[in-house]
Amino acid sequence: MYIHLGKDVSVRVEDIIGIFDIDSTTTSYDTRLFLKKYEDENRVTNVSSDLPKAFVLCQYDDQPHLFISALSSSSLRKRVEV
């Protein structure tokens, strides 16, 4: 099964490692370092044309990859649970 993250990007549910709310997680210094590391390694794809609300960590092409989404983390979780 696939889940749509935004724009034209969908990922397999089996590849999702975690779904995180941007507002509540980026208050942590460690999370900001984590996001910066992935960005520096070109492992971040922004699929949001609006204000980002969540990021999804996936195993993508045999490496972890982050997708920034305008969909809320609760909406994305509901899509996974269907």
Protein Blocks (a to p, Z undefined) as FASTA:
>chain_A
ZZdfbfjbccdfklpmbdcdfklmmmpmklmmmmmmmmmnopaccfbfbdcfbdcdddee
hiacddddfbdfklmmmmmmZZ
